[in-house]
Amino acid sequence: MVLAKVVGTIVSTQKEQNMEGIKLLLLEKIDPVTLNGKNDFVVSTDAVGAGLDEIVCLAAGSGARQTTLTKGVPTDASVIAIVDSIEKDGKFTFQKNKNL
């Protein structure tokens, strides 16, 4: 899994039939300590209802197709969790709804 931040949405009016109704997000991979973006972007399906500016866990490859929503869907990237906190070496680098 990879940590990323939701930086936008993707709208597609014509897509594979299996993808109808699935939200697509634009994610930027982040550093888990500084939370700075790595200027590395990915389009992902959203299995958990993530929103703009949220920190999320991104599953890639075949793991992206293991959620209830993405089974049988042609995707290689899926948001599978919304992050509540990140702790490294005994210190929180991120806590949702708190300014550190």
LUMVO-485603 format. One line per field, with one value per atom (N, C-alpha, C, CB): residue in three letters; x, y, z; residue number from 1; atom name. Coordinates in nm, 2 decimals. Atoms other than C-alpha are relative to their C-alpha. Glycine has a CB too. Layout:
BEGIN
residu: c(Ala  ...)
px: c(X  ...)
py: c(Y  ...)
pz: c(Z  ...)
num: c(NUM  ...)
atome: c(CA  ...)
END
This chain:
BEGIN
residu: c(Met  Met  Met  Met  Val  Val  Val  Val  Leu  Leu  Leu  Leu  Ala  Ala  Ala  Ala  Lys  Lys  Lys  Lys  Val  Val  Val  Val  Val  Val  Val  Val  Gly  Gly  Gly  Gly  Thr  Thr  Thr  Thr  Ile  Ile  Ile  Ile  Val  Val  Val  Val  Ser  Ser  Ser  Ser  Thr  Thr  Thr  Thr  Gln  Gln  Gln  Gln  Lys  Lys  Lys  Lys  Glu  Glu  Glu  Glu  Gln  Gln  Gln  Gln  Asn  Asn  Asn  Asn  Met  Met  Met  Met  Glu  Glu  Glu  Glu  Gly  Gly  Gly  Gly  Ile  Ile  Ile  Ile  Lys  Lys  Lys  Lys  Leu  Leu  Leu  Leu  Leu  Leu  Leu  Leu  Leu  Leu  Leu  Leu  Leu  Leu  Leu  Leu  Glu  Glu  Glu  Glu  Lys  Lys  Lys  Lys  Ile  Ile  Ile  Ile  Asp  Asp  Asp  Asp  Pro  Pro  Pro  Pro  Val  Val  Val  Val  Thr  Thr  Thr  Thr  Leu  Leu  Leu  Leu  Asn  Asn  Asn  Asn  Gly  Gly  Gly  Gly  Lys  Lys  Lys  Lys  Asn  Asn  Asn  Asn  Asp  Asp  Asp  Asp  Phe  Phe  Phe  Phe  Val  Val  Val  Val  Val  Val  Val  Val  Ser  Ser  Ser  Ser  Thr  Thr  Thr  Thr  Asp  Asp  Asp  Asp  Ala  Ala  Ala  Ala  Val  Val  Val  Val  Gly  Gly  Gly  Gly  Ala  Ala  Ala  Ala  Gly  Gly  Gly  Gly  Leu  Leu  Leu  Leu  Asp  Asp  Asp  Asp  Glu  Glu  Glu  Glu  Ile  Ile  Ile  Ile  Val  Val  Val  Val  Cys  Cys  Cys  Cys  Leu  Leu  Leu  Leu  Ala  Ala  Ala  Ala  Ala  Ala  Ala  Ala  Gly  Gly  Gly  Gly  Ser  Ser  Ser  Ser  Gly  Gly  Gly  Gly  Ala  Ala  Ala  Ala  Arg  Arg  Arg  Arg  Gln  Gln  Gln  Gln  Thr  Thr  Thr  Thr  Thr  Thr  Thr  Thr  Leu  Leu  Leu  Leu  Thr  Thr  Thr  Thr  Lys  Lys  Lys  Lys  Gly  Gly  Gly  Gly  Val  Val  Val  Val  Pro  Pro  Pro  Pro  Thr  Thr  Thr  Thr  Asp  Asp  Asp  Asp  Ala  Ala  Ala  Ala  Ser  Ser  Ser  Ser  Val  Val  Val  Val  Ile  Ile  Ile  Ile  Ala  Ala  Ala  Ala  Ile  Ile  Ile  Ile  Val  Val  Val  Val  Asp  Asp  Asp  Asp  Ser  Ser  Ser  Ser  Ile  Ile  Ile  Ile  Glu  Glu  Glu  Glu  Lys  Lys  Lys  Lys  Asp  Asp  Asp  Asp  Gly  Gly  Gly  Gly  Lys  Lys  Lys  Lys  Phe  Phe  Phe  Phe  Thr  Thr  Thr  Thr  Phe  Phe  Phe  Phe  Gln  Gln  Gln  Gln  Lys  Lys  Lys  Lys  Asn  Asn  Asn  Asn  Lys  Lys  Lys  Lys  Asn  Asn  Asn  Asn  Leu  Leu  Leu  Leu)
px: c(0.08  0.00  0.09  -0.10  -0.07  0.10  -0.09  0.03  0.08  0.00  -0.01  0.07  0.02  -0.15  -0.11  -0.05  0.10  -0.36  -0.09  0.07  0.10  -0.68  0.01  -0.15  -0.02  -0.61  -0.10  0.14  0.10  -0.90  -0.08  0.07  0.08  -1.16  0.01  -0.15  0.00  -1.19  -0.14  0.10  0.13  -1.51  0.01  -0.08  0.00  -1.57  -0.14  0.10  0.14  -1.91  -0.01  -0.06  0.00  -1.81  0.12  0.02  -0.10  -1.63  -0.05  0.04  0.03  -1.62  -0.12  0.12  0.13  -1.96  0.02  -0.08  -0.02  -1.82  0.04  0.11  -0.04  -1.70  -0.11  0.12  0.11  -2.04  -0.03  -0.13  0.03  -2.11  0.12  -0.10  -0.11  -1.76  0.08  0.10  -0.06  -1.60  0.15  -0.02  -0.14  -1.25  0.06  0.02  -0.07  -1.00  0.14  0.01  -0.14  -0.68  0.08  0.01  -0.08  -0.42  0.14  -0.01  -0.15  -0.07  0.06  0.02  -0.07  0.16  0.08  0.11  -0.06  0.30  0.11  -0.11  -0.10  0.59  -0.07  0.12  0.08  0.45  0.05  0.01  -0.05  0.66  -0.04  0.15  0.03  0.63  -0.14  0.11  0.12  0.31  0.01  -0.11  -0.02  0.46  -0.03  0.14  0.02  0.35  0.13  -0.09  -0.12  0.60  -0.01  0.02  0.02  0.47  -0.01  0.12  0.03  0.37  -0.15  0.09  0.14  0.01  -0.06  -0.06  0.06  -0.23  -0.15  0.04  0.14  -0.59  -0.05  -0.06  0.04  -0.77  -0.15  0.06  0.14  -1.11  -0.01  -0.05  0.02  -1.26  -0.10  -0.06  0.08  -1.38  -0.06  0.08  0.04  -1.44  -0.07  0.12  0.06  -1.59  0.09  -0.12  -0.10  -1.28  -0.04  0.14  0.03  -1.30  0.12  -0.09  -0.11  -1.08  0.08  -0.06  -0.10  -0.77  0.02  -0.04  -0.02  -0.80  0.12  -0.13  -0.11  -0.50  -0.06  0.10  0.06  -0.57  0.11  -0.09  -0.08  -0.42  -0.04  -0.01  0.02  -0.38  0.05  0.06  -0.05  -0.37  0.02  -0.11  -0.03  -0.21  0.01  0.13  -0.01  -0.19  -0.13  0.12  0.11  -0.41  -0.08  0.04  0.06  -0.48  -0.11  0.10  0.10  -0.68  -0.13  0.05  0.13  -0.94  -0.05  0.03  0.04  -0.99  -0.11  0.11  0.10  -1.25  -0.14  0.00  0.14  -1.63  -0.04  -0.10  0.04  -1.67  0.08  0.02  -0.08  -1.38  0.02  0.14  -0.01  -1.41  -0.05  -0.07  0.04  -1.41  0.01  -0.14  -0.01  -1.34  0.15  -0.03  -0.13  -1.05  0.07  -0.01  -0.08  -0.84  0.12  -0.09  -0.12  -0.49  0.03  0.11  -0.02  -0.53  -0.14  0.06  0.13  -0.80  0.03  -0.08  -0.01  -0.84  -0.08  -0.06  0.06  -0.91  -0.01  0.09  0.01  -0.88  0.02  0.10  -0.02  -0.91  0.08  -0.13  -0.10  -0.62  -0.05  0.14  0.03  -0.70  0.12  -0.08  -0.13  -0.34  0.11  -0.01  -0.13  0.02  0.09  0.05  -0.10  0.27  0.13  -0.05  -0.13  0.64  0.10  0.05  -0.10  0.91  -0.06  0.11  0.06  0.66  -0.06  0.10  0.05  0.55  -0.11  0.11  0.10  0.23  0.05  -0.13  -0.03  0.31  -0.13  0.08  0.14  -0.07  -0.10  -0.02  0.12  -0.39  -0.12  0.01  0.12  -0.72  -0.07  -0.09  0.07  -0.89  0.08  -0.13  -0.09  -0.59  0.11  0.05  -0.12  -0.32  0.12  -0.02  -0.12  0.02  0.11  0.06)
py: c(-0.12  0.00  0.12  0.00  -0.13  0.36  0.11  0.03  -0.12  0.68  0.10  0.06  -0.11  0.95  0.09  -0.07  -0.10  1.26  0.02  0.14  -0.02  1.31  0.15  -0.03  -0.14  1.62  0.04  0.01  -0.04  1.60  -0.12  0.05  0.11  1.39  -0.01  0.03  0.02  1.25  -0.03  -0.12  0.02  1.27  -0.07  0.13  0.07  1.02  -0.04  -0.12  0.03  1.00  -0.13  0.11  0.13  0.70  -0.08  0.03  0.09  0.41  -0.14  0.04  0.15  0.03  -0.02  -0.08  0.03  -0.10  -0.04  -0.10  0.04  -0.26  0.11  -0.11  -0.11  0.08  0.11  0.07  -0.09  0.25  0.02  -0.05  -0.03  0.43  0.00  -0.10  0.00  0.40  0.14  -0.12  -0.13  0.73  -0.02  0.07  -0.01  0.81  0.12  0.00  -0.10  1.01  0.03  -0.03  -0.03  1.19  0.01  0.14  0.01  1.11  0.04  -0.14  -0.03  1.24  -0.08  0.16  0.07  1.01  0.10  -0.10  -0.09  1.17  -0.06  0.06  0.04  1.15  -0.02  0.10  0.02  1.00  0.08  -0.14  -0.09  1.23  0.14  -0.02  -0.15  1.57  0.02  0.05  0.00  1.49  0.08  0.06  -0.06  1.67  -0.09  0.06  0.07  1.56  -0.03  0.07  0.04  1.37  0.03  -0.15  -0.04  1.51  -0.13  0.08  0.13  1.15  -0.03  -0.12  0.01  1.12  -0.13  0.12  0.12  0.83  0.02  -0.13  0.00  0.79  -0.13  0.01  0.12  0.55  -0.01  0.01  0.02  0.40  0.02  -0.15  -0.03  0.48  -0.10  0.15  0.11  0.19  0.04  -0.12  -0.04  0.39  0.13  -0.01  -0.13  0.73  0.11  -0.01  -0.10  0.94  0.14  -0.04  -0.13  1.32  0.08  0.07  -0.09  1.61  0.03  0.12  -0.03  1.67  -0.11  0.12  0.11  1.34  -0.08  -0.09  0.09  1.12  -0.14  0.02  0.13  0.77  -0.11  0.00  0.11  0.42  -0.05  -0.11  0.04  0.32  -0.14  0.10  0.13  -0.04  0.00  -0.11  0.00  -0.11  -0.14  0.08  0.13  -0.40  -0.09  -0.07  0.09  -0.71  0.03  -0.14  -0.03  -0.60  0.11  0.05  -0.10  -0.31  -0.05  0.10  0.06  -0.55  -0.10  -0.08  0.09  -0.73  0.06  -0.04  -0.06  -0.49  -0.05  0.15  0.04  -0.56  0.08  0.03  -0.09  -0.26  -0.03  0.14  0.01  -0.35  -0.14  0.06  0.13  -0.72  0.00  -0.11  0.01  -0.78  0.14  -0.05  -0.13  -0.41  0.02  0.11  -0.02  -0.32  0.12  0.02  -0.10  -0.12  -0.05  0.07  0.05  -0.14  0.10  0.00  -0.09  0.14  0.02  0.13  -0.02  0.16  0.06  -0.13  -0.05  0.37  -0.10  0.15  0.11  0.11  0.05  -0.12  -0.05  0.32  0.15  -0.07  -0.14  0.68  0.00  0.08  0.00  0.75  0.09  0.04  -0.08  0.87  0.06  -0.08  -0.05  0.91  -0.08  -0.01  0.06  0.84  0.02  0.06  -0.01  0.76  -0.06  -0.07  0.05  0.72  0.03  0.05  -0.02  0.67  0.06  0.08  -0.05  0.74  0.14  0.00  -0.14  1.08  -0.01  0.10  -0.02  1.16  0.10  0.04  -0.09  1.31  0.05  -0.07  -0.04  1.33  -0.06  -0.06  0.04  1.32  0.07  0.03  -0.06  1.38  0.10  -0.11  -0.11  1.70  0.06  -0.06  -0.06  1.81  0.07  -0.10  -0.07  2.06  -0.04  0.16  0.04  1.92  0.11  -0.13)
pz: c(0.00  0.00  0.00  0.12  0.02  -0.06  0.07  -0.14  -0.06  0.13  -0.11  0.12  0.10  -0.09  0.05  -0.14  -0.03  -0.08  -0.12  0.04  0.10  -0.27  -0.05  0.04  0.05  -0.49  -0.11  -0.06  0.10  -0.74  -0.03  -0.12  0.05  -0.91  -0.15  0.04  0.14  -1.26  -0.04  -0.04  0.06  -1.46  -0.13  -0.01  0.13  -1.74  -0.03  0.00  0.04  -1.91  -0.08  -0.08  0.07  -2.12  0.05  -0.15  -0.05  -1.96  0.00  0.15  -0.01  -1.93  0.08  0.06  -0.06  -1.83  0.15  -0.07  -0.14  -1.51  0.09  0.00  -0.08  -1.40  0.03  -0.06  -0.02  -1.41  0.15  -0.08  -0.14  -1.08  0.09  0.05  -0.08  -0.95  -0.01  -0.04  -0.01  -0.84  -0.03  0.13  0.03  -0.98  0.06  -0.16  -0.08  -0.78  -0.06  0.15  0.04  -0.87  0.13  -0.08  -0.12  -0.60  -0.02  0.06  0.01  -0.53  0.12  0.02  -0.10  -0.34  0.09  -0.07  -0.10  -0.02  0.08  0.09  -0.10  0.22  0.13  0.01  -0.13  0.55  0.11  0.04  -0.11  0.77  -0.02  0.01  0.03  0.60  -0.06  -0.10  0.07  0.42  -0.13  0.09  0.13  0.12  -0.12  -0.01  0.12  -0.22  -0.07  -0.10  0.07  -0.43  -0.15  0.02  0.15  -0.77  -0.08  -0.05  0.06  -0.85  0.01  0.07  0.00  -0.95  -0.05  -0.08  0.04  -1.00  0.00  0.09  0.01  -1.11  0.07  -0.14  -0.08  -0.87  0.01  0.14  -0.04  -0.80  0.15  -0.04  -0.14  -0.47  0.06  0.02  -0.06  -0.26  0.14  0.02  -0.14  0.07  0.01  0.08  -0.01  -0.01  0.04  0.09  -0.03  0.02  -0.06  -0.04  0.05  -0.03  -0.02  0.10  0.03  -0.14  0.12  -0.06  -0.10  0.07  0.11  0.07  -0.10  0.27  -0.04  0.00  0.01  0.33  -0.01  0.12  0.03  0.20  -0.02  -0.12  0.04  0.16  -0.14  0.11  0.14  -0.20  -0.02  -0.10  0.04  -0.31  -0.15  0.04  0.15  -0.65  -0.04  -0.02  0.06  -0.88  0.02  0.05  -0.02  -0.83  0.13  -0.01  -0.13  -0.47  -0.01  0.10  0.02  -0.61  -0.04  -0.10  0.04  -0.74  0.10  -0.13  -0.10  -0.41  0.09  0.08  -0.08  -0.26  -0.05  0.00  0.04  -0.27  -0.13  0.11  0.11  -0.51  -0.13  0.04  0.11  -0.74  -0.06  0.03  0.06  -0.80  -0.14  0.09  0.14  -1.17  -0.08  -0.02  0.06  -1.24  -0.06  0.10  0.06  -1.48  0.06  -0.15  -0.07  -1.23  0.06  0.11  -0.07  -1.09  0.11  -0.10  -0.11  -0.83  0.07  -0.04  -0.08  -0.55  0.14  0.00  -0.14  -0.24  0.09  0.01  -0.08  0.03  0.15  0.00  -0.13  0.35  0.01  0.10  -0.03  0.48  0.13  0.01  -0.11  0.72  0.11  -0.05  -0.11  1.07  0.07  0.11  -0.05  1.19  -0.05  0.16  0.03  1.11  0.11  -0.14  -0.11  1.38  -0.05  0.13  0.03  1.32  0.11  -0.14  -0.11  1.59  0.12  -0.05  -0.12  1.86  -0.01  0.11  0.02  1.71  -0.11  -0.03  0.10  1.52  -0.10  0.06  0.11  1.18  -0.06  -0.11  0.05  1.10  0.09  -0.15  -0.07  1.29  -0.06  0.16  0.07  1.11  0.09  -0.05  -0.07  1.21  0.11  0.06  -0.10  1.42  -0.07  0.10  0.05  1.34  0.08  0.00  -0.08  1.44  -0.01  -0.05)
num: c(1  1  1  1  2  2  2  2  3  3  3  3  4  4  4  4  5  5  5  5  6  6  6  6  7  7  7  7  8  8  8  8  9  9  9  9  10  10  10  10  11  11  11  11  12  12  12  12  13  13  13  13  14  14  14  14  15  15  15  15  16  16  16  16  17  17  17  17  18  18  18  18  19  19  19  19  20  20  20  20  21  21  21  21  22  22  22  22  23  23  23  23  24  24  24  24  25  25  25  25  26  26  26  26  27  27  27  27  28  28  28  28  29  29  29  29  30  30  30  30  31  31  31  31  32  32  32  32  33  33  33  33  34  34  34  34  35  35  35  35  36  36  36  36  37  37  37  37  38  38  38  38  39  39  39  39  40  40  40  40  41  41  41  41  42  42  42  42  43  43  43  43  44  44  44  44  45  45  45  45  46  46  46  46  47  47  47  47  48  48  48  48  49  49  49  49  50  50  50  50  51  51  51  51  52  52  52  52  53  53  53  53  54  54  54  54  55  55  55  55  56  56  56  56  57  57  57  57  58  58  58  58  59  59  59  59  60  60  60  60  61  61  61  61  62  62  62  62  63  63  63  63  64  64  64  64  65  65  65  65  66  66  66  66  67  67  67  67  68  68  68  68  69  69  69  69  70  70  70  70  71  71  71  71  72  72  72  72  73  73  73  73  74  74  74  74  75  75  75  75  76  76  76  76  77  77  77  77  78  78  78  78  79  79  79  79  80  80  80  80  81  81  81  81  82  82  82  82  83  83  83  83  84  84  84  84  85  85  85  85  86  86  86  86  87  87  87  87  88  88  88  88  89  89  89  89  90  90  90  90  91  91  91  91  92  92  92  92  93  93  93  93  94  94  94  94  95  95  95  95  96  96  96  96  97  97  97  97  98  98  98  98  99  99  99  99  100  100  100  100)
atome: c(N  CA  C  CB  N  CA  C  CB  N  CA  C  CB  N  CA  C  CB  N  CA  C  CB  N  CA  C  CB  N  CA  C  CB  N  CA  C  CB  N  CA  C  CB  N  CA  C  CB  N  CA  C  CB  N  CA  C  CB  N  CA  C  CB  N  CA  C  CB  N  CA  C  CB  N  CA  C  CB  N  CA  C  CB  N  CA  C  CB  N  CA  C  CB  N  CA  C  CB  N  CA  C  CB  N  CA  C  CB  N  CA  C  CB  N  CA  C  CB  N  CA  C  CB  N  CA  C  CB  N  CA  C  CB  N  CA  C  CB  N  CA  C  CB  N  CA  C  CB  N  CA  C  CB  N  CA  C  CB  N  CA  C  CB  N  CA  C  CB  N  CA  C  CB  N  CA  C  CB  N  CA  C  CB  N  CA  C  CB  N  CA  C  CB  N  CA  C  CB  N  CA  C  CB  N  CA  C  CB  N  CA  C  CB  N  CA  C  CB  N  CA  C  CB  N  CA  C  CB  N  CA  C  CB  N  CA  C  CB  N  CA  C  CB  N  CA  C  CB  N  CA  C  CB  N  CA  C  CB  N  CA  C  CB  N  CA  C  CB  N  CA  C  CB  N  CA  C  CB  N  CA  C  CB  N  CA  C  CB  N  CA  C  CB  N  CA  C  CB  N  CA  C  CB  N  CA  C  CB  N  CA  C  CB  N  CA  C  CB  N  CA  C  CB  N  CA  C  CB  N  CA  C  CB  N  CA  C  CB  N  CA  C  CB  N  CA  C  CB  N  CA  C  CB  N  CA  C  CB  N  CA  C  CB  N  CA  C  CB  N  CA  C  CB  N  CA  C  CB  N  CA  C  CB  N  CA  C  CB  N  CA  C  CB  N  CA  C  CB  N  CA  C  CB  N  CA  C  CB  N  CA  C  CB  N  CA  C  CB  N  CA  C  CB  N  CA  C  CB  N  CA  C  CB  N  CA  C  CB  N  CA  C  CB  N  CA  C  CB  N  CA  C  CB  N  CA  C  CB  N  CA  C  CB  N  CA  C  CB  N  CA  C  CB  N  CA  C  CB  N  CA  C  CB  N  CA  C  CB  N  CA  C  CB  N  CA  C  CB)
END
